[in-house]
Amino acid sequence: MPVRRIVAGLVGVAFAVQAGNVVAATVPFPDMEKSWYRYREAVEFLHSREVISGYPDGTFQPHQPINRVELLKIVFKGRSDVTPVQRRCFSDINPDAWYAPYVCAAERRGIVDGYPDGTYKPERTVNFAEAIKIILNAYEQDIAGVEEVGGERWYAPYVNSLDERDIFDQSGYLPWEDLTRERAADLLARILRYEEERVIPRLSSGCGKAPLDVPSTVTVNGMERQFLLTVPRNYVAHDPVPLIIAFHGRTNSNEQVRKYYGLDREGTEFLIAYPAALANGNGSFSWSAPGDKNGWVGDVAFFDALVETLAGAYCVDMDRIFVVGHSLGAWMANSVACIRGDIVRASGTVGGSSIFTKCAGPNAALLAHNPKDNLASFSETARTRDQLIKENFCAPESDPVEPVSLSCQSYRFCVDGNALLWCPHTIDHDERGVYYPHTWPPNFEDAIIQFFRSQD
């Protein structure tokens, strides 16, 4: 089979895959180079329709929280413009301000309310729940159950409406979290494309395409990177399949972990990719690059390019992207699950910690580590667990769960189904009977696959 070279992450570059061309997502603004490719697509889509624009310096500031008036502007411009106003609809809204038409139009239509003191507070940031309510009300969508739900979960009918239609998965964000500019663009573009073009965001662009040759490389930052791929035996191009990216450790290659992880055997309905890390020249491998800043891992670009490639070639369920790893591969998987917490649905790892930074969103996680492990720090993995307790808003209490052979505990009340399982196992010997507390526990792949299957 000829090698297909797939170029990802370069502006305007096409890469060939058998019968046609798949074009990598462009970078619409220079400061979006590290953004998730679907966020770049959303910004480009809205920018081409003159719904959004950048700042005078040419940037977009994708991670900047969007405020109340900025959101109203893109919501109205997404459908139609608004007529100017000649009155003061709130005490702090000057009729001459650029945002006055949008605020007052929203007030007239009952889309937004002011505060008891008669103000609107235009510069206040918007969270996900507020944004979803504003957009759906602005587009006059009939949301069932709004009248019956109140209190702290007033937003549930709005969130459920998007989740049930596969427009926006509620597990990938926190309703009370500030909405960033790139995620605001993604949210609006999803709703517009669903309504106007019947595009279902949960489905990747590869859905419905004829079967392709299995690609084996991607080019990331000018370097060709290899990966192994397992396609479900009964794969059908119009049925979305979940995707697993399985990272290997410091001393075992992707070929080696493909054998002992056992994922191909247990996860027969999954598309499974095994990327190859950078070789250090001494028999070891690395997932990070010189100069990586705190809170970032350079090879997230490899993950991004790999997902973009596979999503363009196969029918991938974009709401069910998972990561797996052991040892250094566990550190990489946990780190990707944090940096791309708004993308990764769940992780399953053994004997590895994570970078420690604010994560992009909550994700379900299964963490296993032997306290006797002398090759990877058990305390650092426990710290990763503690980070996930906070990110997933779990209670500190936990309950025993399967597999009990690995001493697994499930933390209570984690937000929106983002379960956290902690397994401080006591498997001290490998499959050959050698003392090796750093081992991949017997049949752990079954626990991972069952855990992933439960994340609907």
C-alpha positions as CSV (number, residue, x, y, z in Angstrom):
1,M,0.0,0.0,0.0
2,P,1.5,3.4,-0.9
3,V,2.2,5.8,1.9
4,R,-0.3,8.7,2.1
5,R,1.3,11.9,3.4
6,I,-1.2,14.0,5.2
7,V,-0.3,17.6,6.0
8,A,-2.0,19.2,9.0
9,G,-1.7,22.4,10.8
10,L,-0.5,24.5,7.8
11,V,-2.5,27.4,6.5
12,G,-4.4,26.6,3.3
13,V,-2.5,23.4,2.6
14,A,-4.4,20.4,1.1
15,F,-3.5,16.8,1.8
16,A,-4.3,13.9,-0.5
17,V,-6.2,10.9,0.7
18,Q,-7.0,8.4,-2.1
19,A,-9.9,9.6,-4.2
20,G,-10.1,13.2,-3.1
21,N,-8.5,16.1,-1.2
22,V,-9.1,16.9,2.4
23,V,-8.1,20.4,3.4
24,A,-6.6,21.2,6.8
25,A,-8.5,23.8,8.8
26,T,-7.0,27.3,8.1
27,V,-5.8,29.6,10.8
28,P,-8.1,32.6,10.4
29,F,-6.1,34.8,12.8
30,P,-2.5,34.4,13.7
31,D,-3.2,33.9,17.4
32,M,-5.4,30.9,16.7
33,E,-2.5,28.7,15.6
34,K,-2.8,26.5,18.7
35,S,-6.6,26.5,18.7
36,W,-8.6,23.3,18.2
37,Y,-9.2,22.9,14.4
38,R,-13.0,23.0,14.7
39,Y,-12.8,26.3,16.5
40,R,-10.7,27.6,13.7
41,E,-13.3,26.4,11.2
42,A,-16.1,28.0,13.2
43,V,-14.3,31.4,13.3
44,E,-13.6,31.2,9.6
45,F,-17.2,30.3,8.9
46,L,-18.5,33.3,10.9
47,H,-15.8,35.6,9.6
48,S,-16.7,34.8,6.0
49,R,-20.3,35.9,6.8
50,E,-19.1,39.1,8.5
51,V,-20.6,38.0,11.7
52,I,-17.3,38.3,13.7
53,S,-14.1,40.3,13.2
54,G,-10.8,40.5,14.8
55,Y,-9.2,43.4,16.7
56,P,-7.3,46.3,15.0
57,D,-4.0,44.6,15.6
58,G,-5.1,41.6,13.5
59,T,-5.7,39.2,16.4
60,F,-8.8,37.4,17.5
61,Q,-7.9,36.8,21.2
62,P,-9.6,33.4,21.1
63,H,-9.3,32.7,24.9
64,Q,-10.6,36.0,26.0
65,P,-14.0,35.7,27.7
66,I,-16.8,37.3,25.6
67,N,-19.0,39.9,27.3
68,R,-22.7,40.5,27.1
69,V,-22.7,43.0,24.3
70,E,-20.2,41.2,22.1
71,L,-22.3,38.1,22.3
72,L,-25.5,39.9,21.4
73,K,-23.8,41.4,18.4
74,I,-22.7,38.1,16.9
75,V,-26.1,36.5,17.7
76,F,-28.0,39.2,15.8
77,K,-25.5,39.4,12.9
78,G,-25.7,35.6,12.6
79,R,-29.3,35.9,11.3
80,S,-30.0,39.5,10.5
81,D,-28.9,43.0,11.5
82,V,-30.9,45.2,13.8
83,T,-32.3,48.7,13.4
84,P,-30.8,51.6,15.3
85,V,-32.5,52.8,18.5
86,Q,-33.3,56.3,19.6
87,R,-34.0,55.5,23.3
88,R,-32.2,54.4,26.4
89,C,-33.3,50.9,27.1
90,F,-31.1,50.6,30.2
91,S,-29.7,53.3,32.3
92,D,-26.1,52.4,31.5
93,I,-26.7,51.9,27.7
94,N,-25.9,55.1,25.8
95,P,-28.1,55.2,22.6
96,D,-24.9,56.3,20.7
97,A,-22.9,53.3,21.8
98,W,-22.1,50.8,19.0
99,Y,-23.8,48.0,21.0
100,A,-27.0,49.9,21.8
101,P,-29.0,48.6,18.8
102,Y,-28.2,45.0,19.8
103,V,-29.0,45.4,23.5
104,C,-32.2,47.3,22.9
105,A,-33.4,44.9,20.3
106,A,-32.8,42.0,22.7
107,E,-34.6,43.9,25.4
108,R,-37.6,44.6,23.1
109,R,-37.9,41.0,22.2
110,G,-37.6,39.7,25.8
111,I,-34.3,38.0,25.1
112,V,-32.4,39.7,27.9
113,D,-33.4,41.4,31.2
114,G,-31.6,44.1,33.1
115,Y,-30.7,44.2,36.8
116,P,-33.0,45.4,39.5
117,D,-31.2,48.8,39.5
118,G,-32.1,49.4,35.9
119,T,-28.7,48.6,34.5
120,Y,-27.5,46.1,31.9
121,K,-23.8,45.9,32.8
122,P,-22.6,45.5,29.1
123,E,-19.0,44.6,30.0
124,R,-19.9,41.7,32.2
125,T,-18.8,38.3,30.9
126,V,-21.3,35.6,29.8
127,N,-21.2,32.0,30.9
128,F,-22.2,29.0,28.8
129,A,-25.7,28.6,30.3
130,E,-26.5,32.3,29.7
131,A,-25.2,32.2,26.2
132,I,-27.2,29.1,25.2
133,K,-30.3,30.7,26.6
134,I,-29.7,34.0,24.7
135,I,-29.0,32.3,21.4
136,L,-31.9,29.9,21.5
137,N,-34.3,32.7,22.6
138,A,-33.0,35.0,19.9
139,Y,-33.6,32.4,17.3
140,E,-37.1,31.8,18.7
141,Q,-36.6,28.1,19.4
142,D,-39.3,26.4,21.4
143,I,-37.6,24.9,24.4
144,A,-39.7,22.3,26.3
145,G,-39.7,22.4,30.1
146,V,-38.5,25.9,30.7
147,E,-41.5,26.8,32.8
148,E,-41.1,23.8,35.1
149,V,-37.4,24.1,35.9
150,G,-36.1,26.8,38.2
151,G,-33.5,27.2,40.9
152,E,-29.8,26.5,40.3
153,R,-30.5,24.3,37.2
154,W,-32.7,26.8,35.4
155,Y,-30.5,26.3,32.3
156,A,-31.1,22.5,32.0
157,P,-33.9,22.7,29.3
158,Y,-31.7,24.9,27.1
159,V,-28.6,22.7,27.5
160,N,-30.7,19.5,27.0
161,S,-32.1,20.9,23.8
162,L,-28.7,21.2,22.2
163,D,-27.5,17.9,23.7
164,E,-30.5,15.9,22.4
165,R,-30.0,17.2,18.9
166,D,-26.3,16.4,18.9
167,I,-25.5,20.1,18.5
168,F,-23.5,20.5,21.7
169,D,-22.5,17.8,24.2
170,Q,-23.2,18.9,27.7
171,S,-20.4,16.9,29.1
172,G,-17.7,19.0,27.5
173,Y,-18.2,22.2,29.4
174,L,-19.5,23.7,32.7
175,P,-22.7,25.8,32.4
176,W,-21.3,28.4,34.8
177,E,-17.9,28.7,33.1
178,D,-17.1,31.9,31.2
179,L,-17.6,31.5,27.5
180,T,-14.4,32.4,25.5
181,R,-14.5,34.1,22.1
182,E,-13.5,30.9,20.2
183,R,-16.1,28.8,22.0
184,A,-18.7,31.4,21.4
185,A,-18.0,31.2,17.7
186,D,-18.1,27.4,17.9
187,L,-21.4,27.4,19.7
188,L,-23.1,29.9,17.3
189,A,-21.6,28.2,14.2
190,R,-22.9,24.8,15.3
191,I,-26.5,26.2,15.8
192,L,-26.5,28.1,12.5
193,R,-25.1,25.2,10.4
194,Y,-27.5,22.8,12.1
195,E,-30.5,25.0,11.3
196,E,-29.5,26.2,7.8
197,E,-27.6,23.2,6.4
198,R,-28.7,20.3,8.7
199,V,-25.1,19.7,9.6
200,I,-24.9,17.6,12.8
201,P,-21.8,18.7,14.7
202,R,-21.4,15.3,16.4
203,L,-20.6,13.7,13.0
204,S,-17.2,14.3,11.5
205,S,-16.7,15.4,7.9
206,G,-15.7,11.8,6.9
207,C,-19.2,10.5,7.5
208,G,-20.7,9.1,4.3
209,K,-17.4,9.0,2.4
210,A,-16.2,5.9,0.6
211,P,-13.7,3.7,2.4
212,L,-10.2,5.0,2.2
213,D,-6.7,3.6,2.4
214,V,-5.5,3.6,5.9
215,P,-3.2,6.6,6.3
216,S,0.0,6.1,8.3
217,T,1.6,9.5,8.6
218,V,0.8,13.1,9.3
219,T,3.1,16.1,9.0
220,V,3.2,18.3,12.1
221,N,5.3,21.5,12.2
222,G,7.2,20.4,9.2
223,M,8.0,16.9,10.6
224,E,6.5,13.6,9.4
225,R,5.0,11.7,12.3
226,Q,3.9,8.1,12.1
227,F,1.0,6.2,13.7
228,L,-0.7,2.8,13.6
229,L,-4.4,2.6,13.0
230,T,-7.0,-0.1,13.7
231,V,-10.4,0.3,11.9
232,P,-13.4,-1.6,13.2
233,R,-14.0,-4.8,11.1
234,N,-17.6,-3.9,10.6
235,Y,-17.0,-0.2,9.9
236,V,-19.8,1.5,7.9
237,A,-19.1,5.0,6.5
238,H,-22.4,6.5,7.6
239,D,-22.3,5.2,11.2
240,P,-20.2,7.3,13.6
241,V,-17.6,5.4,15.6
242,P,-15.8,6.4,18.8
243,L,-12.1,7.2,18.5
244,I,-9.3,6.2,20.9
245,I,-5.8,7.8,20.7
246,A,-3.4,5.5,22.6
247,F,-0.1,7.0,23.7
248,H,3.0,4.8,24.4
249,G,5.6,5.3,27.2
250,R,9.2,6.3,27.4
251,T,10.7,2.9,26.5
252,N,8.0,1.0,24.7
253,S,7.1,1.9,21.1
254,N,3.6,2.2,19.7
255,E,3.9,-1.2,18.1
256,Q,4.7,-2.7,21.6
257,V,1.9,-1.1,23.4
258,R,-0.5,-2.0,20.7
259,K,0.1,-5.6,21.7
260,Y,0.0,-5.4,25.4
261,Y,-2.7,-2.7,25.8
262,G,-5.2,-5.2,24.4
263,L,-7.5,-2.4,23.1
264,D,-7.8,-3.9,19.6
265,R,-9.2,-7.1,21.1
266,E,-11.6,-5.5,23.6
267,G,-12.7,-2.3,21.8
268,T,-13.8,-3.8,18.5
269,E,-16.2,-1.0,17.7
270,F,-13.6,1.8,18.3
271,L,-11.3,3.4,15.7
272,I,-7.9,3.2,17.5
273,A,-4.8,5.2,16.6
274,Y,-1.4,4.6,18.1
275,P,0.8,7.7,17.5
276,A,4.6,7.4,17.7
277,A,6.5,9.8,20.0
278,L,9.7,11.6,19.2
279,A,12.8,9.3,19.4
280,N,15.5,10.6,21.7
281,G,18.3,8.6,20.0
282,N,19.0,6.5,23.1
283,G,16.1,4.0,22.8
284,S,13.7,6.3,24.7
285,F,10.9,8.5,23.5
286,S,9.4,11.9,24.3
287,W,6.0,13.6,23.9
288,S,7.3,17.1,24.7
289,A,9.6,19.4,22.9
290,P,12.3,21.8,24.1
291,G,10.8,25.1,24.9
292,D,7.4,23.8,25.9
293,K,5.8,26.4,28.3
294,N,4.1,25.6,31.5
295,G,0.5,24.5,30.9
296,W,1.3,23.3,27.4
297,V,2.7,20.1,25.7
298,G,4.0,20.6,22.2
299,D,2.7,17.3,20.9
300,V,-0.8,18.3,21.5
301,A,-0.4,19.5,17.9
302,F,0.2,15.9,16.9
303,F,-3.0,14.9,18.7
304,D,-4.9,17.7,16.9
305,A,-3.6,16.8,13.5
306,L,-4.2,13.1,14.0
307,V,-7.9,13.7,15.1
308,E,-8.4,16.1,12.2
309,T,-7.0,13.6,9.7
310,L,-9.0,10.7,10.9
311,A,-12.2,12.7,11.3
312,G,-11.8,13.7,7.6
313,A,-11.2,10.2,6.4
314,Y,-13.6,8.2,8.6
315,C,-17.0,8.8,10.3
316,V,-15.9,9.7,13.8
317,D,-18.3,10.5,16.7
318,M,-16.7,13.8,17.7
319,D,-18.4,13.7,21.1
320,R,-16.7,10.4,21.9
321,I,-12.9,11.0,21.6
322,F,-10.9,9.1,24.2
323,V,-7.2,8.9,25.2
324,V,-5.3,6.0,26.8
325,G,-1.7,5.7,28.1
326,H,0.8,3.9,30.3
327,S,3.7,5.5,32.2
328,L,4.9,8.5,30.1
329,G,2.0,7.7,27.8
330,A,-0.3,8.1,30.7
331,W,1.2,11.5,31.4
332,M,0.6,12.5,27.8
333,A,-2.9,11.1,27.8
334,N,-3.8,12.9,31.0
335,S,-2.2,16.1,29.8
336,V,-4.1,16.0,26.5
337,A,-7.3,15.3,28.4
338,C,-6.6,18.5,30.4
339,I,-5.5,20.8,27.6
340,R,-8.2,19.5,25.3
341,G,-10.8,18.9,28.1
342,D,-13.4,20.5,25.9
343,I,-12.7,17.9,23.3
344,V,-11.7,14.6,25.0
345,R,-14.6,12.8,26.5
346,A,-12.7,10.5,28.8
347,S,-9.2,9.1,29.6
348,G,-8.0,5.7,30.9
349,T,-4.4,5.6,32.2
350,V,-1.9,3.5,34.2
351,G,1.1,4.8,36.2
352,G,1.3,8.4,35.1
353,S,0.4,11.9,36.2
354,S,-0.2,15.1,34.1
355,I,0.8,18.6,33.6
356,F,-0.9,20.9,36.2
357,T,-2.7,23.8,34.7
358,K,-6.3,25.0,34.4
359,C,-8.0,22.5,32.1
360,A,-10.1,23.4,29.1
361,G,-13.1,21.5,30.5
362,P,-14.1,18.5,32.5
363,N,-13.6,14.9,31.3
364,A,-14.3,11.5,32.7
365,A,-11.2,9.7,33.9
366,L,-10.1,6.3,35.0
367,L,-6.7,6.5,36.8
368,A,-4.8,3.4,38.0
369,H,-1.5,3.4,39.8
370,N,0.3,1.1,42.3
371,P,1.4,2.9,45.4
372,K,4.6,0.7,45.3
373,D,5.5,2.0,41.8
374,N,9.1,3.1,41.9
375,L,9.3,4.3,38.3
376,A,6.5,6.8,38.3
377,S,5.4,9.0,41.2
378,F,2.3,7.7,42.8
379,S,1.9,11.0,44.7
380,E,1.9,13.0,41.4
381,T,-0.8,10.8,40.0
382,A,-2.8,11.3,43.2
383,R,-2.3,15.0,42.6
384,T,-3.7,14.5,39.1
385,R,-6.7,12.8,40.7
386,D,-7.1,15.8,43.0
387,Q,-7.0,18.2,40.0
388,L,-9.8,16.2,38.4
389,I,-11.9,16.2,41.5
390,K,-11.8,20.0,41.2
391,E,-12.2,20.2,37.4
392,N,-15.2,17.7,37.5
393,F,-16.7,19.3,40.6
394,C,-16.8,15.9,42.4
395,A,-17.4,15.4,46.0
396,P,-14.5,14.2,48.2
397,E,-16.3,11.0,49.1
398,S,-16.0,7.9,47.0
399,D,-17.5,4.4,46.7
400,P,-16.1,1.0,45.7
401,V,-16.7,0.1,42.1
402,E,-15.6,-2.5,39.6
403,P,-13.0,-3.7,39.0
404,V,-12.7,-4.4,42.7
405,S,-9.5,-6.4,41.9
406,L,-7.8,-3.0,41.3
407,S,-9.3,-1.3,44.5
408,C,-11.2,1.1,42.3
409,Q,-13.2,3.9,43.9
410,S,-15.7,6.2,42.1
411,Y,-16.0,9.8,43.4
412,R,-19.5,11.1,44.0
413,F,-21.6,13.8,42.3
414,C,-19.2,14.6,39.5
415,V,-20.7,17.2,37.1
416,D,-22.8,16.1,34.1
417,G,-21.6,12.5,34.0
418,N,-17.9,13.2,34.1
419,A,-17.1,10.3,36.3
420,L,-13.8,9.9,38.1
421,L,-12.5,6.4,39.0
422,W,-9.4,6.1,41.1
423,C,-7.7,2.7,41.3
424,P,-4.7,2.4,43.6
425,H,-4.1,-1.2,42.6
426,T,-1.9,-3.8,44.3
427,I,-0.8,-5.8,41.3
428,D,2.9,-6.2,42.0
429,H,4.0,-8.7,39.3
430,D,3.8,-8.6,35.5
431,E,2.4,-11.4,33.4
432,R,5.7,-13.3,33.6
433,G,5.7,-13.3,37.4
434,V,8.4,-10.7,37.6
435,Y,8.1,-8.1,40.4
436,Y,7.1,-4.9,38.5
437,P,4.6,-2.6,40.3
438,H,4.7,-0.3,37.2
439,T,3.0,-3.0,35.1
440,W,-0.1,-2.7,33.0
441,P,-2.6,-4.6,35.2
442,P,-4.1,-7.8,33.7
443,N,-7.2,-7.2,31.7
444,F,-7.1,-3.5,32.4
445,E,-8.1,-2.9,28.8
446,D,-11.5,-4.4,29.6
447,A,-12.0,-1.9,32.4
448,I,-11.0,1.0,30.1
449,I,-13.3,-0.1,27.3
450,Q,-16.2,-0.7,29.7
451,F,-15.6,2.8,31.2
452,F,-15.5,4.4,27.7
453,R,-18.7,2.6,26.7
454,S,-20.5,4.1,29.7
455,Q,-19.7,7.6,28.6
456,D,-22.7,8.4,26.4
